[in-house]
Amino acid sequence: MQADLYPSRQHDEPSWQERLDPVVYRNDLTNAPIAPDQLERFERDGYLVIPNLFSAEEVAVFREELDRMRQDPAVAESGKTIKEPDSGAIRSVFAIHQDNELFARVACDERIAAIASFILGGDIYVHQSRMNFKPGFTGKEFYWHSDFETWHIEDGLPRMRTLSCSILLTDNEPHNGPLMLVPGSHKHYIRCVGATPENHYEKSLRKQEFGVPDHDSLTRLAERYGIDTATGPAGSVVFFDCNTMHGSNSNITPSARSNLFYVYNHVDNAAQAPFCGLSPRPAFVAERENFEPLQIQPQRYL
């Protein structure tokens, strides 16, 4: 097991640590699947929005399957479905790259996976996948956090060689609870306070209370870098680094939001024993066995 280079949840006071890992693992832009200015923005800001990467017709195919799954009682009771803490409405369905043939193909689509592979510098696999819903009027907020802090402490990912890809299936507008990010925050690792409870995932996937940064650190990050919103039409894709601080407001508008979400991890950064010393989260939340590289290729859905 590798040494814990990013300790957290071990002390009574929060602290900062500078990032020890690259953000972009390749400098050779020959045949790159991403434009140089886009790569520069990702490295600088820790995230990138690419508008209209998928067509309206493709989005319609994805949404039809998403709606079918949302209404399937077997999906609702699968054990891989997370519901809203108050309303009981479906919030997320995990492991879609394993359990759904269509969304397994999307995970390998070169339009997203090739970009992830380039940024991470080689072979990748899916650490986590899910489809997310934020319904109109009742969609709940998700508090500020760095994904890497949780993936490191609770899943055992050793280094920052992981990124997330969100395919927008509805228009994301400033008013309907879009993803918010602190550009530049990925350069700093915030060590959080509070020991991790057993089976923390059962509550954290609904409302995260451990592994969240303190108010002073969030204030300092926001004052230094500001806060951006990742808006765009359906079919756009948001890529963001594993350590970028992000969250989202509740959605009290009539405009629902939904997206497909894939977490790509480099095969050399595969999950080890969790750094919190507890049992790992279940495999549907964090892949622990199949680290075979994705077969990235063009996909057709129409």
N, C-alpha and C positions, 0 to 999 in steps of 0.2 A: 504493500500500500504506500502511495506517495505521501510525503509530509503535507501537513495542513498549511498551505501557503496563504489561505484566506480565512483565518479564524473569525468566528462570530458567535454570539449568544453565550459567551463565556464569562463576561464581566458585568458589573453593575452600572458602568458608564459606557455610553457609545464612544466610538473613536473612528477616525478615518485612516485609510491605507491607500496609497497610490497603486494603480493597476500595475501588475507585473508582466502581463501578457500583451502581445500585439492585438490590434483591432482587426486589421487586414493582414492575412498571412501570405499574400502573394503580391509581388511588385511588378512581375512581368505581365504587361497588358496585351501581349500578342494573343489574338483570338479570344480576348476577354468577352464574356457575355454581358458585360455592363460597361457603360461609357466612363471614361476617366473622370469627368466631373461628378458623376454619380458616386463613384467609388470614393472620391475625395470628400464628398458630403457625408457619406456613411462613416468614414474614418474620423471626421471632425465632429459630427453631431451624434454619432451612435445610432442613427436611424436614417431611413430613406423611404420616400413614398414614390412609387412608379405608377402613374395614372394609366388606367385602361389597358392593363397587361392582358386581361381576359376580356373577350367580347361580351356584348349584352346577351347574345344567344347562348354562350357558354355559361354565363351567370344564371340564366334561366334554367338550364339543365341542373346546375348545382342546387339551386333553390328548390326545384321540384323534388329532388331526392332528400334534401334537408327537411322539407315539409312532411314528406312521407315518413321519415324517421321520427320526426317530432310527434307524430300521431300514432306511432306504433307502440302498443302497450308493452311489447317485449323489450323495446329499447328503454322505455321509461323505468322498467324494473330490472334492467340488466346488471345493476351494480356499478356500471361505468357512467351513469348519468347523475349529474349534480343538479339539485333543485334550489330555487330561491329560498332563503331562510324564512320568509314570511308567507309568500303566496303559494309556495310549492310548485310554481311553474318551472319547466325545464330551463336550466341556465347553461349547462354544457353537457355534451356527450363526448366522452374520451375514446381514444384508440380507434379513431375512424380510419386510419391507414391500415389497420389490421382487420377490422370487421366489415368494411364496406368496399366492394370492388371498385366503385367509381372513385371514391376518395383515396383509395390506395394508388390509383393511377395519377391522381392529382399530385400526390406527394412526390412522384418521380418526374413530373413535368419539367422539362428542361428550362422553361421560362422562369421558374422559381428555384428549382433544385440546383441548376447549373450556377446560378448567381451565389447561392449559399456555399456550394462546393468551392467556388473561386475565392470567396472571401475567407473561408476557413482553411483553404490551402490543401485540398485533397479529398479523399473518400469520406463520405458522410453517411449517417443513418438517422432515422427519426427517433429522437429521445421521447417525444410526446406529441400527440395530435389530438385535436378536438374540434367540434363545431360549437360556436358560442351564440347565444341569443341574448339580446337586451330588448325586451318588448317595450312598446310604447306605454307611457304613463307609469309603469311599475318597475322598470328595469333598474336594478340597484347599482350603486357605485362600487368600485373596487379600489382599495386604498393604495397609496404610493408604495412601491417596492421595487427591488432589483430581483429579477428572476434568478440570477446566478446565486444570490445569497441562499435562496431556498434549495436550488438544485445542488449546490455544493454541500450545504449542511445536511439536508434531508435525503438527497439522492446519491451523493458521493461523486459528483463530477469534479475532477481535480482542478482543472484550469478553465480560463475564460476562452473557450474555443467553440462557442455555441451561439446560434442566433435564432430568432423567431421570425416567422413569415405569416402575415395575416392577409388573407384574400377577402376583400370587402365584397359582400353579397348584397349590400344595400348601400345607398348613398350615406356617407359619413359627413355630417354637417356640424358646424360649431355648436348647435343647440341640442343635439340628440345624444349627448354623452359619448363623444368619440374618444379614442385613445389620446391621452396627454403624455408628453415626454419632456424631460429636462435635457436639452441638447448639451452634450459635453459631460454629462454626469457619469458616463461610462468610464471616464478616466479615474474615478475615485470609487473605492469600495468602502461602504459604510458598515462598520461592525455594529450589529444590533445587540440589544440587551434582552435578557429573559431566556431561561433554559427551555428547550423544546419539549413539549409534552408528548407522551406516547400517542400514536395515531393522530398526530396533529392534522394530517391531511383531511380528516373527516370534517373538520370545521373550517380549515384554512381555505378550502376550495369554494366555500360559500362566503366566508368573511375572514380575512387574514388578520390575526392579532399578534403573532410572533413572527420575527423576521421582518418587521416593518421598521423603517428608520424613525429616529426621534424628530421632534418638531424643529429643534435648533438646526440639525443637519439639513433638513428639507428647506428651511428658510435660507440657510447659507447657499445651498445649491441653486435655489430659485433666484436669489439676489445676484449670484454670479453669472448664471447662464440664461435665466428666463424660463418660460414654459411654452412649449409649442403644442398645437393640436394637429393630429394626423387626419386631415380631412381629404375627401376625394369621392368621385363617383363609384358606383358599383363596378367591379371588375378591376379596380386599382389594387395594388399590393403594397403593404407596409413591411419593410424589413427592419428589425432593430436588434442591436447587440444585446447579449445576455445580461450585461451589467447596466444597461440604461435604466435610469429611474423613470417609472411610468405608473399610471393609474387612470381612472376614468370616473367622471361624475355620473350620478343617476340620470335616468332618462324620463323626464316628466312630459315629454312631447308625444304627439300621436305617432311619430316616425320611429318605427322599430329599427333595430340594428341587428345584423347577423354577419358572421364571418367564419371562414375555415382557417384553422390555426395549426401550423406545423412548426415544431422545434427541431432544428437540424444540429447535430453534434458531430464533430470529427471522430473517426473511428479510434484514433489514438487517445481520445479523451473519454473513453467509455466509463460508465458508472462503476465505482468501487463501493466499499462499505461506507455508509453515511458518516460524515465527520462529526455528527452529534452523538455517536455511540449508541443510537437506538436502532430498532429494526427499520429496514428501508420501506419507503412507500410502495404501494402495490404496483405491479407491472403495467397496469393500464394508465397509470399516471407517469411512470418513469421506466423506460425500457431497461431491463437488467440482463437480458439473455441474448437477443438477436442483434449483434453489432455488424452484420454483413452490410457491405456498402450498397447503397441504392443503385439501381440500374437506371441512370438518368437518360431520358430519351424524349423525343417529341410525342405529344399525345393529341388525340382527336376525340371530341366528345359529341360531335354533331353528325 
